[in-house]
Amino acid sequence: MTSELIKENLWTQSLPPVDLVIRTGVDNAPHWSGGLLMWQTAYSQLHFTNTYYPDFTTEDFKKAVEDYQDRDRRFGS
């Protein structure tokens, strides 16, 4: 079994790769929930914020995107 075979059989197989994941409400302890979309987010950039989802504003989103735009993506290398 290969990683490509696994990806081809996921229900998300037709979706494009995830570029940015925004993790809200981390309370100063950034973490990724074990295994959550691990194949789809392997090369994603992660943005952690202490703001909880219901309070996450357009300005918070803009900050996350600006932070993402300033990064040098290396795709695991």
Secondary structure by P-SEA (a helix, b strand, c coil): ccaaaaaaaccccccccccbbbbccccccccccccccccccccbbbbbbccccccccaaaaaaaaaaaaaccccccc
